[in-house]
């Protein structure tokens, strides 16, 4: 019998760059590889350097954040504060 283990993290105090870097590190994925997969899903040709600058300037759209989470295998869950 397997045990279900839910691992979650409160991200309220993280900016775009910190969150994406954390997820990339957890999944051992390079930022340039994520950018390529994101370009495929969005039908764009954003350069890796432009993507990096976008992260550092905190200019990710919610659509992009949802896609990044999907690509890396994460769900976004909204939960009422306790």
C-alpha positions, 0 to 999 in steps of 0.5 A: 500500500502506497502512501500519498505525500503532498508537498507544497510551498507557500509562494506569496513572498517569491517573485517570478524569478525566484519561483521559476529558478526554484522549480527549475532546480527541483526538476533539474531543467535548464532555463534555456530548455524551459524557454524552448518548450515555452516557445513551442507551446506559445508559438513564439521564438523568444531568445533565451537571453530575452526570457532571462531578462523577462524573469529578472524584470518580473514581467511574466504573464499569468498565462506564461506562469501556468504554462511553465508550471505545466511544462515542469509538472506542477499544479497551481492551487489557490487556497484560502489563508488559514 
